[in-house]
Structures are given as C-alpha cells and as structure tokens.
Amino acid sequence: MPPRWPRKPDRNDPEFRRIDDRMNFAVHVAVAATINSGLWFFHNLKAAKWEWLPFLTAAWAVVLLVHLVYIAAIANYSSTPPKST
C-alpha cells in the first residue's frame, strides 16, 4: 500500500521534502536493481564477453551511494524553503 500524506503535498513542507526524497531514492534503487540484474542475467545466459558490465554496475553503485549520502547527510530539511535564483 502506498504511503498516504495527511495534508496537501507541498514542496515547502520539510516533512514532505524528506519523504519525497526518500521515495525517489527507493525508485532509483529499484530501477538500478532491475536493470543491473537483467543485464547480468543475459550476460550469464549468453556467456557474453561484456567487459563494460562490471564498470557499469560499479558506477551505478557509486551514484546510488552519493544519492544516499545526499539525502541522509547533506540535504537541508529545515522549515525555510530553499532560495531559488
């Protein structure tokens, strides 16, 4: 069951920004897992010589780690909205 938000969603609401960023991270993890597992499945099934595949998987893992560090440590969820320039 998808999460329910008790009030109108607003990007200026710090609680909504936090849950929205975490849900986006979950989608990012799901897409990465789906694509990588599919690529590795066909790599093994066809006994392919895809030298680029470990590098793609490692790069995507690094991007996921950076995304996680951002939402866990860097993102500012204070009650004041971020300034747009």
MARVEXVEX-617327 format. One record per residue (C-alpha): residue in one letter; residue number from 1; x, y, z. Coordinates in steps of 0.001 Angstrom, whole numbers. Each point is the difference from the previous one (the first is absolute). Layout:
N
r:k:px:py:pz
a:NUM:X:Y:Z;
...
//
This chain:
85
r:k:px:py:pz
m:1:0:0:0;
p:2:1483:3378:-983;
p:3:703:2507:2741;
r:4:-2736:2536:626;
w:5:663:3636:700;
p:6:-2425:1496:2574;
r:7:-44:3454:-1612;
k:8:396:1649:-3391;
p:9:3515:-776:-1336;
d:10:2195:3082:-40;
r:11:3723:85:-854;
n:12:409:2795:2589;
d:13:-995:-2445:2759;
p:14:3242:-1477:1404;
e:15:-1630:-3303:967;
f:16:-1382:-403:-3514;
r:17:3398:819:-1559;
r:18:1654:-2638:2190;
i:19:-2472:-2771:-874;
d:20:-13:1033:-3666;
d:21:3800:-212:-193;
r:22:-33:-3408:1683;
m:23:-2676:-1325:-2356;
n:24:2023:1278:-2977;
f:25:3034:-1827:1395;
a:26:-2049:-3197:322;
v:27:-1064:306:-3651;
h:28:3640:583:-971;
v:29:1058:-3163:1850;
a:30:-2813:-2011:-1603;
v:31:892:1156:-3518;
a:32:3692:-697:559;
a:33:-701:-3465:1402;
t:34:-2378:-877:-2837;
i:35:2267:1123:-2806;
n:36:3199:-1412:1494;
s:37:-1529:-3355:858;
g:38:-1428:-266:-3513;
l:39:3325:850:-1579;
w:40:1868:-2493:2185;
f:41:-2630:-2680:-709;
f:42:450:318:-3762;
h:43:3763:340:409;
n:44:98:-3391:1728;
l:45:-2681:-1591:-2160;
k:46:1745:851:-3259;
a:47:3537:-420:1424;
a:48:643:3439:-1421;
k:49:3309:1801:196;
w:50:-1308:3343:1271;
e:51:3068:1586:1559;
w:52:-1938:3219:645;
l:53:-2630:-1602:2233;
p:54:1971:-76:3288;
f:55:933:3654:-550;
l:56:-3635:939:-628;
t:57:-1103:-1808:3158;
a:58:2763:1604:2073;
a:59:-744:3468:-1377;
w:60:-3699:-381:724;
a:61:816:-1173:3540;
v:62:2132:3114:506;
v:63:-2828:2208:-1268;
l:64:-2412:-1735:2402;
l:65:2428:535:2865;
v:66:318:3704:-840;
h:67:-3793:264:-178;
l:68:-285:-1656:3414;
v:69:2630:2268:1542;
y:70:-1819:3016:-1394;
i:71:-3406:-886:1445;
a:72:1437:-1258:3295;
a:73:2622:2628:782;
i:74:56:2952:-2396;
a:75:-3619:873:-809;
n:76:-1387:2875:2039;
y:77:-3504:-749:1251;
s:78:-404:3128:2075;
s:79:-3334:1748:90;
t:80:1201:2843:-2230;
p:81:-333:-769:-3711;
p:82:3181:-17:-2078;
k:83:628:3248:-1867;
s:84:-301:-97:-3746;
t:85:2219:2234:-2058;
//
